[in-house]
């Protein structure tokens, strides 16, 4: 008779069988997925897309327009495999596709469809606008299709010769604003003590944790820069649509009255205001585009190719190593220590990239494209020193600012030979702060107490469950003030200004790119391409140079997987979606703010971050 196993033995045996069975299922699913991708790639190799005459290039951004994809190479490949799940579209792909199409005789028109675009900064939209202007200058027409056009979507659509709006659609323009939640009263009720240290009169990033409203200084500073960017928005729409900027601003202020006069018909109101040219449904628009060009196949309606397929047709493989290279390095996201994936600026990651470029004899100039609100001050200084070392190695370095390059984002720009910004870049915010919350009172209410001994007066005092020691408070304030003084001194040395002159435009104040140029904080305003041209000029390369982007270093297995996924994209429907409402919810925004309170847990980090954005 077999001996019966104990309960413990049977439990662990059953647990192991469950784990082993799960492992087999997962491995089988991965194997089947790879097999399906391989088969689809083989089948798809027979279907070569050929670009026919009378084709329209469709500019259709998905999700947010970014400088650089976030995540890993495989994340990007899976995102490319399904339009429905795409959360990001790379700015340079949109710009490159439009510029190439301008000189392509097979492309006869550009169709702008911003329906799936979620967010885009003004600087990004102006970059696209410069490419669209060049396309129009080639003599080819541009048409925009719209349903419900928000502010960013409409600015993109306004770049077209004609805008066709759905009869049930709308154009929603309401101006730019800078609003945040303020938590002081709530934190007082929770008896959470916020220990804030800052330097800079206008450094208002942490105000929500010590106030219940925006300070007068913050209101003054914020209104100054968002008013300038709003003026740039109105000016751009005015030029594209031939509507006086004053009339456009007035129509927005009187929107409710004008909508009532139009019996609540948003589309008709947009037509009467000259914001759009025709009202037609999407099927009607496709028929009209087919009549003007050529009919498409299947459900396409008109002969078309989107920006991704078009660039793939151009065979845009990375350029082989050669002489006279201008390398573009993207620094997008918050600046933090260590190695980080794309979408976050890791100090070690970016420093290693710059070091390798310094050792590459074929690279004569480097353009650093910054789209960052800042972050850790020490990490920013690590990157700035690496940029200086790159210059010391004989390379010419130019910074190009994207939508935002403020606080720590401005810090890392200072060592460049030249600093370029878009007129609508958000920059400046020269100031620093540190924050350390303590939770001793809430814990005491729960009956949790902290006590102990240490070998010195400071030992064990850096805790979140104890009140902040007065000596530590003095130390932290000195650290913040010293970092701010260093920031001021670095800007003064880099910009050829006195410390007093820098202090006048610092104090944590945010500026638009145009305002920053007037204040001497940047050298020129223009597009990324103009900054690349300037870098080549500084390096004495003339017009004979190649541009390479420093991107992921792929392993052989990653290259194989990405090629398989890319080849199979047209055959598989991989429906990975994320509800965009979750990304922008109040809860998500509060969590984003609270992560700054956490910092490094039980230590204080000096931060150069602007927490600045317009909506």
Secondary structure, DSSP 4 states (H G I P E B T S, - for coil): -PPPPPHHHHHHHHHHHHHHHHHHHHHHHHHHHHHHHHHHHHHHTT------SSEEEEE---EEEESS--B-HHHHHHHHT-STT--EEEHHHHHHHHHHHHT-TTEEEEEEE-TTEEE--HHHHHHHHHHHHHHHHTT-EEEEEEEEE-HHHHHHHTTSSEEEEEEEEEE------------HHHHHHHT-EEEEEEESTT--TTGGGT-SS--HHHHHHHHHHHHHHHHHHHHHHHHHHT--HHHHHHHHHTHHHHHHHTTT-HHHHHHHTTS-SEE--HHHHHHHHHHHS-B-STT-SB-EEEHHHHHHHTT-PPPPS-SSEEEEEEEES-EESS---BTSEEHHHHHHHHHHHHH-TTEEEEEEEEEE-EEEHHHHHHHHHHHHHHHHTT-EEEEEEEEEEETHHHHTTTTSSEEEE-TT-EEE---EEEEEEE-HHHHHHTT-------SSSSTT---TTSPPPHHHHHHHHHHHHHHHHHHHHHHHHHHT--HHHHHHH-TT-EEEHHHHHHTTS-SEE--HHHHHHHHHHHTT-TT--EEEE------HHHHHHHHHHHHHTTT--------HHHHTSHHHHHHHHHHHHHTTSSS---EEE------
